[in-house]
Amino acid sequence: MEEKQQQKKKKNKYSIIVPTYNERLNIALIVYLIFKHLREVDFEIIVVDDGSPDGTQDIVKQLQQVYGEDRILLRARPRKLGLGTAYSHGLKHASGNFVVIMDADLSHHPKYLPSFIRKQMETGASIVTGTRYVTGGGVHGWNLMRKLTSRGANVLAQTLLWPGVSDLTGSFRRSVLEDVINSCVSKGYVFQMEMIVRASRKGYHIEEVPITFVDRVYGSSKLGGSEIVEYLKGLAYLLVAT
Amino acid sequence: MKHIIKILSLLVAITAFWIGLLETSVVPRSNAWLLPIYLIVSLGCYGLLMVGVGLMRFPTCPQEAGLLQKDIAEAKEFLKQQGVDVGCD
């Protein structure tokens, strides 16, 4: 059994797609942390940089010198083209049979990656997503207003969309499904919600693991009125389209 | 099937049931008239309750913030040694 798992581990390759825009420092930190926490796994990091003016790509090139150009791939695009297309762009260059997508801002800590991989192996799920709403998960640095909107948005989505997972936005998830990405049309963070909802409608097996979500500067992640409007529009779109 | 159609058919089913109640007068008509209002009010209560419970039980992780700062310091140290330019932020 042990041996079998070892073999399985060797066969799987994980492509980690990290979209960046002006993440000069963060991309270095995240690469270091990924290498620290994923020691026995075969993986590659695909950085999709949208022409950051702050020199993110120079840092990625320096990181390639340290870790090797076959482990860190820089697949830049000329200008800011959005999150959703960044994932499908990265996916085109991915050689792994599993894909991890994560934010570069360290709100998703790479130390949870092993638990994603373990969960997938235990359950054979097609998608593993992180959730902040269960024990072991959680947030830090959110004020009451932020928590309230997050909760309200979540209850609204649960009631209207019945997605079958407890956390719709802000998670890394892993999949073998180009299928799902290709049928998504939303932009920005509604895209993440659309991906999970579509996957659940298509009947894919989705599992969740607890993750924590830390604001590095207390209260820096704010939700303004325009984000709430965007969210509601996304919700309405998903109601009609899926 | 589109999701909105599922929800609409659920609504139609509830409306049909309500009209049935009105017609057959199993319950007094004056009570049956008020049922949709009860439904809306209880839906609202359910929503508020879920948000409230969720807020109260919102898991927080203050210890994670410290751990993250430690990880960042460690990463910066290592990367500096490797000659990666992480100086300015």
Boltz contact constraints between the chains, C-beta under 6 A:
constraints:
  - contact:
      token1: [A, 25]
      token2: [B, 86]
      max_distance: 6.0
  - contact:
      token1: [A, 25]
      token2: [B, 89]
      max_distance: 6.0
  - contact:
      token1: [A, 28]
      token2: [B, 79]
      max_distance: 6.0
  - contact:
      token1: [A, 28]
      token2: [B, 84]
      max_distance: 6.0
  - contact:
      token1: [A, 28]
      token2: [B, 86]
      max_distance: 6.0
  - contact:
      token1: [A, 29]
      token2: [B, 72]
      max_distance: 6.0
  - contact:
      token1: [A, 29]
      token2: [B, 75]
      max_distance: 6.0
  - contact:
      token1: [A, 32]
      token2: [B, 75]
      max_distance: 6.0
  - contact:
      token1: [A, 32]
      token2: [B, 79]
      max_distance: 6.0
  - contact:
      token1: [A, 62]
      token2: [B, 84]
      max_distance: 6.0
  - contact:
      token1: [A, 66]
      token2: [B, 82]
      max_distance: 6.0
  - contact:
      token1: [A, 137]
      token2: [B, 59]
      max_distance: 6.0
  - contact:
      token1: [A, 138]
      token2: [B, 59]
      max_distance: 6.0
  - contact:
      token1: [A, 138]
      token2: [B, 60]
      max_distance: 6.0
  - contact:
      token1: [A, 138]
      token2: [B, 61]
      max_distance: 6.0
  - contact:
      token1: [A, 140]
      token2: [B, 61]
      max_distance: 6.0
  - contact:
      token1: [A, 140]
      token2: [B, 62]
      max_distance: 6.0
  - contact:
      token1: [A, 140]
      token2: [B, 64]
      max_distance: 6.0
  - contact:
      token1: [A, 140]
      token2: [B, 65]
      max_distance: 6.0
  - contact:
      token1: [A, 147]
      token2: [B, 55]
      max_distance: 6.0
  - contact:
      token1: [A, 147]
      token2: [B, 58]
      max_distance: 6.0
  - contact:
      token1: [A, 151]
      token2: [B, 51]
      max_distance: 6.0
  - contact:
      token1: [A, 151]
      token2: [B, 54]
      max_distance: 6.0
  - contact:
      token1: [A, 151]
      token2: [B, 55]
      max_distance: 6.0
  - contact:
      token1: [A, 152]
      token2: [B, 51]
      max_distance: 6.0
  - contact:
      token1: [A, 155]
      token2: [B, 47]
      max_distance: 6.0
  - contact:
      token1: [A, 155]
      token2: [B, 50]
      max_distance: 6.0
  - contact:
      token1: [A, 155]
      token2: [B, 51]
      max_distance: 6.0
  - contact:
      token1: [A, 212]
      token2: [B, 61]
      max_distance: 6.0
  - contact:
      token1: [A, 212]
      token2: [B, 64]
      max_distance: 6.0
  - contact:
      token1: [A, 214]
      token2: [B, 64]
      max_distance: 6.0
  - contact:
      token1: [A, 214]
      token2: [B, 65]
      max_distance: 6.0
  - contact:
      token1: [A, 214]
      token2: [B, 68]
      max_distance: 6.0
  - contact:
      token1: [A, 239]
      token2: [B, 3]
      max_distance: 6.0
  - contact:
      token1: [A, 239]
      token2: [B, 4]
      max_distance: 6.0
  - contact:
      token1: [A, 240]
      token2: [B, 4]
      max_distance: 6.0
  - contact:
      token1: [A, 242]
      token2: [B, 3]
      max_distance: 6.0
